[in-house]
Amino acid sequence: MNPVRIVPWTADFITALADRLVAEAPRLDLSRTRIVFPHNRPARHLRAALAARADLTRPMLLPRMQALDEFLRSLRQNLSETPPRRAGKLDRIGLLHGVVRGLGLAGGPFAKLNDTARAFFPWGARLASLLEELARHGVSPQDLEHLEGAVLPWAEALLGQLGGIDAAYKAGMLERGWTTSGLDALWLSERLDEIEASLDGERLIFAGFHALAPTEEAVLRRLWERSGALVLWHTDPALALGGEVAWPAREHARVLRSWHAKAVLERETPKNPAPQVRRFYEGFDLHSQLYALQRELAALPDTQSTAIVLPDPGALIPVMHHLPAVDVNISMGYPLQRSGLAQLLETILVLHENGDGAGRFLWRDLIALSRQPLLRMLRAGVDTPLRSAYQSWERHIRSSSALQSPHEWALAFDPDETNVAEEELRTLHQEVLDACFTSFQGLRTLRQTGQAVAGLCDLLRRRGGQAWQHLLIDAECLLRLWQSVVPELTGSILADEEYDQGLLFLILRHLLEAERVSFEPEPLAGMQVLGMLETRLLRFRRLFILDATEDNLPGASAPDPLLPDPLRLALGLPGARERDNVAAHNFYRLLMGAQEVCVLYQAGVRPGALEGKSVRSRYVEQLLWELERATGKLVKPQPECVIDAPLKAVSFPVAAILPNRPAIRVTPEIRQKLADRLRDKGVTPSALEDWLACPKKAFYRRVLNLRPMQEVAEDGDRALFGELVHRVLRDFFSPLRGQVITPGMLDEAALFALMEAGLAEQAEALNLTYDGRVALFAATRERLQRFLRATPATSVMELEYVAETQLHAAGLDIRLHGQIDRVDLRETGHMVLDYKTGTVKDGGSVAWLDAELFARLAACAPGSPDAATLLAELADSGLDVQLPMYLHLLGASGDWRPDNAAWVALKSDGAERPFFPVEAEPKERAQVIQKRVPALVGFLLEHLLAASEFPARSGRHCDWCDYQGPCCG
Ligand code: SF4
């Protein structure tokens, strides 16, 4: 009986296989040998191992090496009269949709479902995968009935007709001359005699298989039984030696029993190997693991036979940034969806989904596109002119409306920013617009979608120039997108079906999500970065396994809405347990061959909607448990300073986050600039309010003249709305100026008409839709009604009245000025009115009427710490600066008799909120208006010009301060 040969998992499988071939070379024609591996990568390593063997006679023809899928495919091609073609996923989904429609038309269970292509596609994709798996497992499914309530209606309908769908699908595939890898395996498993005859004496070696699907196993078994194929496993030697077999090798034990086979050792187990060194790091997140990994790698004496294993391929890019400067080979399937290229494509798709269909797009999406690094790196000659040009595009987008056309921007050419001629820059920008906007506009078929994607790829390749030589991962992703996704879109039977944009983008996203970019190591030397699957059959002396959490090792499959796990068992498909066993074998096989293992895992809180804690992998648990058994001690995470601790917790010293809003140190240059501004621009009430509320904020705004980045106000421009209300009230009262007004005289309809006209005129600038404008008008109308009702008898004397006076402070003549919304004449004198569309503060006059406080002010030296404390006290007291300053400005000319001022609370009841309470005597009022206002303003300005710093006065107002960023550093 042909035994199954076992290379102990502590030995190197590739070396053992090379040894065998070298030993056989003198007596066998190796070119008549075919070696079949589970996947492609071991073949590369075997070729390299044979090339390095000095004891192999040269020249010679090497054995033929194939991955299992390729082997089965070639067998089928040889045995078929007309070799079938492998169908793409979209072809299969299209075929299945036809099958399901046929069943629905016959009055079946699909009749009640919304059988549109859009509704079917997600189910079709899952159904195609399920039928593929059923074929590979040789299962001819029965209909699964009575699933009502157990699965979703679509799943219920599909599973209820599964037998019929499977039969019609296979017939359809056959009729079209299509196949899949699963159907190939099934077809071959039904023709074992023919396979055997077709091999024509060729010698076969099946190297390193574990957990084959039943159809594949049937083919291999027959060739092992009847054709003398050699079966080599890399597994627990106990299968050959006897004794307890390690649990991850149980699948091999099952095969031995099922095949009635005997296992023999291909080579001896290494005698007394040095005990494996194991170190564990527990980090809070990926960063802390990378920090530990970086230090581990830096301490290595060499990087030969060293592998960094990433169970989660998403960690590849961060890991690349932490590797030492040595030769590194990447060997893994990287999800295309995680690449920068896929992000660019996603940005374009979102842009078109949120667009209005008439060539206008959401401003945020336009900014996201203009910031895409892959667009900004496009070249004209050797220059990348879009880098600076798109900053100016972004500024334009921010200052425009919520929905805008990319053609609105006239491309402001600045010769100081680039060496490229204007025409060249315009041509490049136009190509970007064509590739990202025009090509994706109005798509109706998958072929057009594929052509749009191909156009984008073409632009990136042509205009990317030398950049692709540095962006290696992105370059591979570009190739994959172009050579795999585009043909799938343009070449399937669905390519010319008409679909809406939603379905086209859904299909494109589905293809991107399923695509893996395969990185192959070449040459094989140096440090290797591999995915878990890519480690199969390879052996490394040193292993670094990153992110070894339960989510990654063994990893959980996402729930399948079509076929939940319990139903998989009903169909005879493997469940989670079998999948976990495969992962366990991969892990332990890899581990057994290493001399030094460093396992890093995350134990911190995972951010996200379902925030949870990462759990270390069950395999790590087992390794720690083995350690505890060997040492008789519990293994707990220890600080890194405990040198010989087996499990170290990576932590960073965390200091309490203190509020860090340092004051601005006033240099002579700053002081001079402030003095210049005061002299040139004067002082307004709102500037004084800023200085009093937070000197740091006032410095940013009033001295540096910093303005917050302009942005499109998506929920309406409040400042513009406030201006509109002021303008409407001015226009409303203008004809009544100088007249005595009683409440009954005010024409409500005229005011509303002015407001409605103003809203209509400003609708675009306010970013208001028709609905928004109608709602805003209704609310404004109600408030204006309240305002009219609350207006007392009065005479309107001035509207938007500009008043000013001079103040001498700190050796400067400073102009105090401001614009008063309205000046009325009342019984006791003139009344200053200020319309307030926001919230009105109470108690603004309390501090002004406090004589003791002003006595302290007079006693303080400007610039002193006492002065700073006193001003802070005034700010905290809620002292209002604006209204008393207006009163002072009004009184300063001598033409007016200012008596009081009031906020008009338009946001609430429309009533006036007087500044001075009724009990304030006229003398006290005059004292405030004529003496205390100039005293306080003069004191404040002198203090600012003498102070050594402008403090940050933090409080609740910081929440809506525009300068939080620079303030907090
Ligand atoms: S964040 Fe607060 S403390 Fe800083 S400048 Fe703005 S208001 Fe002042």
Residues whose N, C-alpha, C, O or C-beta is under 5 A from the ligand:
A	BS01	SF4	R661 C694 K696 K697 A952 R953 S954 H957 C958 C961 Y963 Q964 C967
